[in-house]
Amino acid sequence: MLHVTCDLCGKVLSQGDDQHFVVKVEVYAAQDPAEITEADLDDDHMEAVSDLLREMEDSLTDDDGLEQLTQHFRYDLCPHCRKKFARDPLGKETAPKFDFSEN
């Protein structure tokens, strides 16, 4: 039997009793699309593509670099914690707020 607990509050979620929710988060480097010019359309890029594929093949052996590019997270939440998460997914409301004096 599969035992699932809420990753936020620790409540045990039994099958059939309470529904639970899954939150999946994917973190990856943002890339702005490159602007295409007329010269780009006229060039033959087969050699550049071949070089790029070779570089990608070589970099697949480097686990550290690949891990930093993309990360996937999965969390199981109870209905109450799902509501909390949906209301404030980045935790801005619960983050400590500092009130510094003006010295």
Phi and psi in radians as a Rosetta constraint file:
Dihedral C 1 N 2 CA 2 C 2 CIRCULARHARMONIC -1.511 0.35
Dihedral N 2 CA 2 C 2 N 3 CIRCULARHARMONIC 2.191 0.35
Dihedral C 2 N 3 CA 3 C 3 CIRCULARHARMONIC -1.842 0.35
Dihedral N 3 CA 3 C 3 N 4 CIRCULARHARMONIC 2.202 0.35
Dihedral C 3 N 4 CA 4 C 4 CIRCULARHARMONIC -2.136 0.35
Dihedral N 4 CA 4 C 4 N 5 CIRCULARHARMONIC 2.354 0.35
Dihedral C 4 N 5 CA 5 C 5 CIRCULARHARMONIC -2.115 0.35
Dihedral N 5 CA 5 C 5 N 6 CIRCULARHARMONIC 2.669 0.35
Dihedral C 5 N 6 CA 6 C 6 CIRCULARHARMONIC -1.199 0.35
Dihedral N 6 CA 6 C 6 N 7 CIRCULARHARMONIC 2.216 0.35
Dihedral C 6 N 7 CA 7 C 7 CIRCULARHARMONIC -1.271 0.35
Dihedral N 7 CA 7 C 7 N 8 CIRCULARHARMONIC -0.177 0.35
Dihedral C 7 N 8 CA 8 C 8 CIRCULARHARMONIC -1.724 0.35
Dihedral N 8 CA 8 C 8 N 9 CIRCULARHARMONIC -0.884 0.35
Dihedral C 8 N 9 CA 9 C 9 CIRCULARHARMONIC -1.856 0.35
Dihedral N 9 CA 9 C 9 N 10 CIRCULARHARMONIC -0.231 0.35
Dihedral C 9 N 10 CA 10 C 10 CIRCULARHARMONIC 1.526 0.35
Dihedral N 10 CA 10 C 10 N 11 CIRCULARHARMONIC 0.031 0.35
Dihedral C 10 N 11 CA 11 C 11 CIRCULARHARMONIC -1.101 0.35
Dihedral N 11 CA 11 C 11 N 12 CIRCULARHARMONIC 2.385 0.35
Dihedral C 11 N 12 CA 12 C 12 CIRCULARHARMONIC -1.330 0.35
Dihedral N 12 CA 12 C 12 N 13 CIRCULARHARMONIC 2.227 0.35
Dihedral C 12 N 13 CA 13 C 13 CIRCULARHARMONIC -1.871 0.35
Dihedral N 13 CA 13 C 13 N 14 CIRCULARHARMONIC 1.851 0.35
Dihedral C 13 N 14 CA 14 C 14 CIRCULARHARMONIC -1.522 0.35
Dihedral N 14 CA 14 C 14 N 15 CIRCULARHARMONIC 2.596 0.35
Dihedral C 14 N 15 CA 15 C 15 CIRCULARHARMONIC -1.158 0.35
Dihedral N 15 CA 15 C 15 N 16 CIRCULARHARMONIC 2.322 0.35
Dihedral C 15 N 16 CA 16 C 16 CIRCULARHARMONIC 1.567 0.35
Dihedral N 16 CA 16 C 16 N 17 CIRCULARHARMONIC -0.579 0.35
Dihedral C 16 N 17 CA 17 C 17 CIRCULARHARMONIC -1.330 0.35
Dihedral N 17 CA 17 C 17 N 18 CIRCULARHARMONIC -1.200 0.35
Dihedral C 17 N 18 CA 18 C 18 CIRCULARHARMONIC -1.924 0.35
Dihedral N 18 CA 18 C 18 N 19 CIRCULARHARMONIC 2.477 0.35
Dihedral C 18 N 19 CA 19 C 19 CIRCULARHARMONIC -1.376 0.35
Dihedral N 19 CA 19 C 19 N 20 CIRCULARHARMONIC 2.662 0.35
Dihedral C 19 N 20 CA 20 C 20 CIRCULARHARMONIC -2.260 0.35
Dihedral N 20 CA 20 C 20 N 21 CIRCULARHARMONIC 2.876 0.35
Dihedral C 20 N 21 CA 21 C 21 CIRCULARHARMONIC -2.136 0.35
Dihedral N 21 CA 21 C 21 N 22 CIRCULARHARMONIC 2.606 0.35
Dihedral C 21 N 22 CA 22 C 22 CIRCULARHARMONIC -1.990 0.35
Dihedral N 22 CA 22 C 22 N 23 CIRCULARHARMONIC 2.253 0.35
Dihedral C 22 N 23 CA 23 C 23 CIRCULARHARMONIC -1.945 0.35
Dihedral N 23 CA 23 C 23 N 24 CIRCULARHARMONIC 2.175 0.35
Dihedral C 23 N 24 CA 24 C 24 CIRCULARHARMONIC -2.012 0.35
Dihedral N 24 CA 24 C 24 N 25 CIRCULARHARMONIC 2.298 0.35
Dihedral C 24 N 25 CA 25 C 25 CIRCULARHARMONIC -2.163 0.35
Dihedral N 25 CA 25 C 25 N 26 CIRCULARHARMONIC 2.327 0.35
Dihedral C 25 N 26 CA 26 C 26 CIRCULARHARMONIC -2.115 0.35
Dihedral N 26 CA 26 C 26 N 27 CIRCULARHARMONIC 2.204 0.35
Dihedral C 26 N 27 CA 27 C 27 CIRCULARHARMONIC -2.019 0.35
Dihedral N 27 CA 27 C 27 N 28 CIRCULARHARMONIC 2.190 0.35
Dihedral C 27 N 28 CA 28 C 28 CIRCULARHARMONIC -2.604 0.35
Dihedral N 28 CA 28 C 28 N 29 CIRCULARHARMONIC 2.797 0.35
Dihedral C 28 N 29 CA 29 C 29 CIRCULARHARMONIC -1.223 0.35
Dihedral N 29 CA 29 C 29 N 30 CIRCULARHARMONIC 2.292 0.35
Dihedral C 29 N 30 CA 30 C 30 CIRCULARHARMONIC -1.363 0.35
Dihedral N 30 CA 30 C 30 N 31 CIRCULARHARMONIC 2.425 0.35
Dihedral C 30 N 31 CA 31 C 31 CIRCULARHARMONIC -2.274 0.35
Dihedral N 31 CA 31 C 31 N 32 CIRCULARHARMONIC 2.240 0.35
Dihedral C 31 N 32 CA 32 C 32 CIRCULARHARMONIC -1.387 0.35
Dihedral N 32 CA 32 C 32 N 33 CIRCULARHARMONIC 2.389 0.35
Dihedral C 32 N 33 CA 33 C 33 CIRCULARHARMONIC -1.163 0.35
Dihedral N 33 CA 33 C 33 N 34 CIRCULARHARMONIC 2.437 0.35
Dihedral C 33 N 34 CA 34 C 34 CIRCULARHARMONIC -1.309 0.35
Dihedral N 34 CA 34 C 34 N 35 CIRCULARHARMONIC 2.570 0.35
Dihedral C 34 N 35 CA 35 C 35 CIRCULARHARMONIC -1.406 0.35
Dihedral N 35 CA 35 C 35 N 36 CIRCULARHARMONIC 2.293 0.35
Dihedral C 35 N 36 CA 36 C 36 CIRCULARHARMONIC -1.639 0.35
Dihedral N 36 CA 36 C 36 N 37 CIRCULARHARMONIC 2.283 0.35
Dihedral C 36 N 37 CA 37 C 37 CIRCULARHARMONIC -1.916 0.35
Dihedral N 37 CA 37 C 37 N 38 CIRCULARHARMONIC 2.994 0.35
Dihedral C 37 N 38 CA 38 C 38 CIRCULARHARMONIC -1.062 0.35
Dihedral N 38 CA 38 C 38 N 39 CIRCULARHARMONIC -0.662 0.35
Dihedral C 38 N 39 CA 39 C 39 CIRCULARHARMONIC -1.093 0.35
Dihedral N 39 CA 39 C 39 N 40 CIRCULARHARMONIC -0.645 0.35
Dihedral C 39 N 40 CA 40 C 40 CIRCULARHARMONIC -1.083 0.35
Dihedral N 40 CA 40 C 40 N 41 CIRCULARHARMONIC -0.682 0.35
Dihedral C 40 N 41 CA 41 C 41 CIRCULARHARMONIC -1.234 0.35
Dihedral N 41 CA 41 C 41 N 42 CIRCULARHARMONIC -0.501 0.35
Dihedral C 41 N 42 CA 42 C 42 CIRCULARHARMONIC -1.421 0.35
Dihedral N 42 CA 42 C 42 N 43 CIRCULARHARMONIC -0.477 0.35
Dihedral C 42 N 43 CA 43 C 43 CIRCULARHARMONIC -1.270 0.35
Dihedral N 43 CA 43 C 43 N 44 CIRCULARHARMONIC 2.646 0.35
Dihedral C 43 N 44 CA 44 C 44 CIRCULARHARMONIC -1.665 0.35
Dihedral N 44 CA 44 C 44 N 45 CIRCULARHARMONIC 2.029 0.35
Dihedral C 44 N 45 CA 45 C 45 CIRCULARHARMONIC -1.784 0.35
Dihedral N 45 CA 45 C 45 N 46 CIRCULARHARMONIC 0.247 0.35
Dihedral C 45 N 46 CA 46 C 46 CIRCULARHARMONIC -1.090 0.35
Dihedral N 46 CA 46 C 46 N 47 CIRCULARHARMONIC -0.699 0.35
Dihedral C 46 N 47 CA 47 C 47 CIRCULARHARMONIC -1.182 0.35
Dihedral N 47 CA 47 C 47 N 48 CIRCULARHARMONIC -0.699 0.35
Dihedral C 47 N 48 CA 48 C 48 CIRCULARHARMONIC -1.121 0.35
Dihedral N 48 CA 48 C 48 N 49 CIRCULARHARMONIC -0.696 0.35
Dihedral C 48 N 49 CA 49 C 49 CIRCULARHARMONIC -1.129 0.35
Dihedral N 49 CA 49 C 49 N 50 CIRCULARHARMONIC -0.732 0.35
Dihedral C 49 N 50 CA 50 C 50 CIRCULARHARMONIC -1.072 0.35
Dihedral N 50 CA 50 C 50 N 51 CIRCULARHARMONIC -0.775 0.35
Dihedral C 50 N 51 CA 51 C 51 CIRCULARHARMONIC -1.098 0.35
Dihedral N 51 CA 51 C 51 N 52 CIRCULARHARMONIC -0.734 0.35
Dihedral C 51 N 52 CA 52 C 52 CIRCULARHARMONIC -1.098 0.35
Dihedral N 52 CA 52 C 52 N 53 CIRCULARHARMONIC -0.736 0.35
Dihedral C 52 N 53 CA 53 C 53 CIRCULARHARMONIC -1.108 0.35
Dihedral N 53 CA 53 C 53 N 54 CIRCULARHARMONIC -0.693 0.35
Dihedral C 53 N 54 CA 54 C 54 CIRCULARHARMONIC -1.105 0.35
Dihedral N 54 CA 54 C 54 N 55 CIRCULARHARMONIC -0.755 0.35
Dihedral C 54 N 55 CA 55 C 55 CIRCULARHARMONIC -1.109 0.35
Dihedral N 55 CA 55 C 55 N 56 CIRCULARHARMONIC -0.708 0.35
Dihedral C 55 N 56 CA 56 C 56 CIRCULARHARMONIC -1.134 0.35
Dihedral N 56 CA 56 C 56 N 57 CIRCULARHARMONIC -0.703 0.35
Dihedral C 56 N 57 CA 57 C 57 CIRCULARHARMONIC -1.058 0.35
Dihedral N 57 CA 57 C 57 N 58 CIRCULARHARMONIC -0.762 0.35
Dihedral C 57 N 58 CA 58 C 58 CIRCULARHARMONIC -1.160 0.35
Dihedral N 58 CA 58 C 58 N 59 CIRCULARHARMONIC -0.634 0.35
Dihedral C 58 N 59 CA 59 C 59 CIRCULARHARMONIC -1.344 0.35
Dihedral N 59 CA 59 C 59 N 60 CIRCULARHARMONIC -0.276 0.35
Dihedral C 59 N 60 CA 60 C 60 CIRCULARHARMONIC -1.144 0.35
Dihedral N 60 CA 60 C 60 N 61 CIRCULARHARMONIC -0.390 0.35
Dihedral C 60 N 61 CA 61 C 61 CIRCULARHARMONIC -1.373 0.35
Dihedral N 61 CA 61 C 61 N 62 CIRCULARHARMONIC -0.265 0.35
Dihedral C 61 N 62 CA 62 C 62 CIRCULARHARMONIC -1.589 0.35
Dihedral N 62 CA 62 C 62 N 63 CIRCULARHARMONIC 1.648 0.35
Dihedral C 62 N 63 CA 63 C 63 CIRCULARHARMONIC -1.159 0.35
Dihedral N 63 CA 63 C 63 N 64 CIRCULARHARMONIC -0.602 0.35
Dihedral C 63 N 64 CA 64 C 64 CIRCULARHARMONIC -1.100 0.35
Dihedral N 64 CA 64 C 64 N 65 CIRCULARHARMONIC -0.789 0.35
Dihedral C 64 N 65 CA 65 C 65 CIRCULARHARMONIC -1.140 0.35
Dihedral N 65 CA 65 C 65 N 66 CIRCULARHARMONIC -0.681 0.35
Dihedral C 65 N 66 CA 66 C 66 CIRCULARHARMONIC -1.208 0.35
Dihedral N 66 CA 66 C 66 N 67 CIRCULARHARMONIC -0.651 0.35
Dihedral C 66 N 67 CA 67 C 67 CIRCULARHARMONIC -1.139 0.35
Dihedral N 67 CA 67 C 67 N 68 CIRCULARHARMONIC -0.613 0.35
Dihedral C 67 N 68 CA 68 C 68 CIRCULARHARMONIC -1.296 0.35
Dihedral N 68 CA 68 C 68 N 69 CIRCULARHARMONIC -0.411 0.35
Dihedral C 68 N 69 CA 69 C 69 CIRCULARHARMONIC -1.278 0.35
Dihedral N 69 CA 69 C 69 N 70 CIRCULARHARMONIC -0.791 0.35
Dihedral C 69 N 70 CA 70 C 70 CIRCULARHARMONIC -2.396 0.35
Dihedral N 70 CA 70 C 70 N 71 CIRCULARHARMONIC 2.376 0.35
Dihedral C 70 N 71 CA 71 C 71 CIRCULARHARMONIC -2.303 0.35
Dihedral N 71 CA 71 C 71 N 72 CIRCULARHARMONIC 2.476 0.35
Dihedral C 71 N 72 CA 72 C 72 CIRCULARHARMONIC -2.110 0.35
Dihedral N 72 CA 72 C 72 N 73 CIRCULARHARMONIC 2.365 0.35
Dihedral C 72 N 73 CA 73 C 73 CIRCULARHARMONIC -2.237 0.35
Dihedral N 73 CA 73 C 73 N 74 CIRCULARHARMONIC 2.549 0.35
Dihedral C 73 N 74 CA 74 C 74 CIRCULARHARMONIC -2.360 0.35
Dihedral N 74 CA 74 C 74 N 75 CIRCULARHARMONIC 2.300 0.35
Dihedral C 74 N 75 CA 75 C 75 CIRCULARHARMONIC -2.288 0.35
Dihedral N 75 CA 75 C 75 N 76 CIRCULARHARMONIC 2.424 0.35
Dihedral C 75 N 76 CA 76 C 76 CIRCULARHARMONIC -1.722 0.35
Dihedral N 76 CA 76 C 76 N 77 CIRCULARHARMONIC 2.279 0.35
Dihedral C 76 N 77 CA 77 C 77 CIRCULARHARMONIC -2.229 0.35
Dihedral N 77 CA 77 C 77 N 78 CIRCULARHARMONIC 2.540 0.35
Dihedral C 77 N 78 CA 78 C 78 CIRCULARHARMONIC -1.339 0.35
Dihedral N 78 CA 78 C 78 N 79 CIRCULARHARMONIC 2.912 0.35
Dihedral C 78 N 79 CA 79 C 79 CIRCULARHARMONIC -0.994 0.35
Dihedral N 79 CA 79 C 79 N 80 CIRCULARHARMONIC -0.695 0.35
Dihedral C 79 N 80 CA 80 C 80 CIRCULARHARMONIC -1.123 0.35
Dihedral N 80 CA 80 C 80 N 81 CIRCULARHARMONIC -0.818 0.35
Dihedral C 80 N 81 CA 81 C 81 CIRCULARHARMONIC -1.228 0.35
Dihedral N 81 CA 81 C 81 N 82 CIRCULARHARMONIC -0.504 0.35
Dihedral C 81 N 82 CA 82 C 82 CIRCULARHARMONIC -1.094 0.35
Dihedral N 82 CA 82 C 82 N 83 CIRCULARHARMONIC -0.721 0.35
Dihedral C 82 N 83 CA 83 C 83 CIRCULARHARMONIC -1.105 0.35
Dihedral N 83 CA 83 C 83 N 84 CIRCULARHARMONIC -0.763 0.35
Dihedral C 83 N 84 CA 84 C 84 CIRCULARHARMONIC -1.069 0.35
Dihedral N 84 CA 84 C 84 N 85 CIRCULARHARMONIC -0.771 0.35
Dihedral C 84 N 85 CA 85 C 85 CIRCULARHARMONIC -1.138 0.35
Dihedral N 85 CA 85 C 85 N 86 CIRCULARHARMONIC -0.770 0.35
Dihedral C 85 N 86 CA 86 C 86 CIRCULARHARMONIC -1.129 0.35
Dihedral N 86 CA 86 C 86 N 87 CIRCULARHARMONIC -0.579 0.35
Dihedral C 86 N 87 CA 87 C 87 CIRCULARHARMONIC -1.263 0.35
Dihedral N 87 CA 87 C 87 N 88 CIRCULARHARMONIC -0.606 0.35
Dihedral C 87 N 88 CA 88 C 88 CIRCULARHARMONIC -2.551 0.35
Dihedral N 88 CA 88 C 88 N 89 CIRCULARHARMONIC 1.261 0.35
Dihedral C 88 N 89 CA 89 C 89 CIRCULARHARMONIC -1.105 0.35
Dihedral N 89 CA 89 C 89 N 90 CIRCULARHARMONIC -0.460 0.35
Dihedral C 89 N 90 CA 90 C 90 CIRCULARHARMONIC -1.691 0.35
Dihedral N 90 CA 90 C 90 N 91 CIRCULARHARMONIC 0.000 0.35
Dihedral C 90 N 91 CA 91 C 91 CIRCULARHARMONIC 1.220 0.35
Dihedral N 91 CA 91 C 91 N 92 CIRCULARHARMONIC 0.465 0.35
Dihedral C 91 N 92 CA 92 C 92 CIRCULARHARMONIC -1.168 0.35
Dihedral N 92 CA 92 C 92 N 93 CIRCULARHARMONIC -0.615 0.35
Dihedral C 92 N 93 CA 93 C 93 CIRCULARHARMONIC -1.212 0.35
Dihedral N 93 CA 93 C 93 N 94 CIRCULARHARMONIC -0.583 0.35
Dihedral C 93 N 94 CA 94 C 94 CIRCULARHARMONIC -1.615 0.35
Dihedral N 94 CA 94 C 94 N 95 CIRCULARHARMONIC -0.124 0.35
Dihedral C 94 N 95 CA 95 C 95 CIRCULARHARMONIC -1.177 0.35
Dihedral N 95 CA 95 C 95 N 96 CIRCULARHARMONIC 2.493 0.35
Dihedral C 95 N 96 CA 96 C 96 CIRCULARHARMONIC -1.111 0.35
Dihedral N 96 CA 96 C 96 N 97 CIRCULARHARMONIC 2.363 0.35
Dihedral C 96 N 97 CA 97 C 97 CIRCULARHARMONIC -1.873 0.35
Dihedral N 97 CA 97 C 97 N 98 CIRCULARHARMONIC 2.303 0.35
Dihedral C 97 N 98 CA 98 C 98 CIRCULARHARMONIC -1.805 0.35
Dihedral N 98 CA 98 C 98 N 99 CIRCULARHARMONIC 2.416 0.35
Dihedral C 98 N 99 CA 99 C 99 CIRCULARHARMONIC -2.080 0.35
Dihedral N 99 CA 99 C 99 N 100 CIRCULARHARMONIC 1.625 0.35
Dihedral C 99 N 100 CA 100 C 100 CIRCULARHARMONIC -1.473 0.35
Dihedral N 100 CA 100 C 100 N 101 CIRCULARHARMONIC 2.502 0.35
Dihedral C 100 N 101 CA 101 C 101 CIRCULARHARMONIC -1.326 0.35
Dihedral N 101 CA 101 C 101 N 102 CIRCULARHARMONIC 2.719 0.35
Dihedral C 101 N 102 CA 102 C 102 CIRCULARHARMONIC -1.621 0.35
Dihedral N 102 CA 102 C 102 N 103 CIRCULARHARMONIC 1.485 0.35
